[in-house]
Amino acid sequence: MTTHRGNSGVLKVGGTPTAVAELTGFTIQTSIGTNDDTAQGDAARTFKSDALPTWSGSMRGWYFPADTNGQAVVKEGAELALEASPTGTTNGLAKLAGNIIVTGRTITSDNGAIVNFEANFQGTGPLTETTHSA
């Protein structure tokens, strides 16, 4: 079994996808809804997939406002292209891509700690899963 380290991950945003600087992590979550299909007389509840997947996620990092093509464009309401590479960008490694709407952003400044940011987003349209190629 292959084990991957998260420190090689890259998250890019924008029309010409640019890496978000000072990133410490990101999460992408996919799901699909279900509809209750239980009828009278059934011995147990049954469900059917609604066949409409949805996806969302978040990104975290050290606050860096000088990242004009990365962090600076990730603001609530922004509609952006997203490209996520959980294990790096080498040929053959996984790449997830789609469009997002940024739903919120938090900047945290605690005494004695590095200022950090977090942004949440909602996917709009499909999330494609491919691999990097030359």
N, C-alpha and C positions, 0 to 999 in steps of 0.2 A: 504494500500500500504506500502510495506517495503522500508525503506530508509537505504542505506548503506553509511558508512563513508570510505573515501579513505585511512585513516591512518592505516588500517589493511592490505593493499595490500602488496604482496610479488612478486618479480620478480627473477627467478632463471635462470642461464645460465650454459652451459657446459655439458660434457658427463654424469657426475653424478651431476645433477642440484644443484647448490649452490646459495644461496641468494646473490644478489648484495647488498653490505653494503652501508649504508648512503643514501639510495634511498629516494627521496622526491616525486616521481611520475613517472607514465609511461602511455603511450597511445598506443593502438592497433587499427588500422583502417582497415576495410575490405571493399572490393568493387568488383564489377563485371562489365565487359565491355558490351557494347551494339553495335549492328550493325544496320545500317539504313535499313529498310525493305520497305521503301516507293516505291510505283510503280506509273507509270504515271496514272493519272485519280483519285488517292486517294484524298480524301477531306482534309486529315491531314497527317502529318508525322507519321510513325509507326516504332517501333524498336523491335528487338529480342535480348534476352540475348545471349552473346557468351558462357555462361555456364562455363567460366574459372575464378573462383574467384582469387583474389590476396589480399595480406595483407602486412602491413608494420607497423612501429611504432617508438617510441622513448622512452628513459628513461632519467630521470634527478635525480641528487643527489648532495650531498656534495662530493667534490673530496677527495678520500681516497686511495692513491696508495698502501697502505699496504694490501688492499683487494685482495690478490693474486689469488683467485679463482673466483672473481666477477669482479670488475671494471678493474683489470689488464688484463683480457683476452678479454675485450670488446674493441677491436681495429679495425680500418678500415681494411676490408678484412677478418676478422675472420669469420669462419663458425661455428656456435654454435647451440646447442639445447637450446630452450627457454621454460620456464614454467611460465605462468603469473596467479596470483591469485588475482583478483581485490579486493576481500572482505575478504581475509584471507585464511588460509589453514585448517580450521576446516572441519570435515566430512560433506559432503553435499553441501559445497560451490563451486562455479564455478571455473574451471581451464581451461585455454587455453594453448595449447602446439603445438609446431612445430619447424622447423629449420629456422635459420636466417643467413643472411650475413650482417655484420656490414658495413654500407655504409659511415659512417663518425662519428667523435667524436670531441667535442669542450670542451676545458677546459678554464674557464673564471676566471680571477683574477682581481677584481676591488678594488680600494682603500677603505678600511674600511668595506669590505664585506667578507663573507665566500667564499672561492674558490669553484666553482662548476663545474660539468661536465654534458654533455649531449651527448647521442649517438643515432644515427638514424640507423634503420635496415630495411631490406627488407626480408619478408618471402619467403621461397623457399619450394614448396610443400604445402600440406594442413595444415590448422590451425584446430586442433581438439578442440571441446568444450565438456568437461565432467565435472564431479564433483569430489571432493576429497573423498577418501574412506580410511578406515583403512588398 
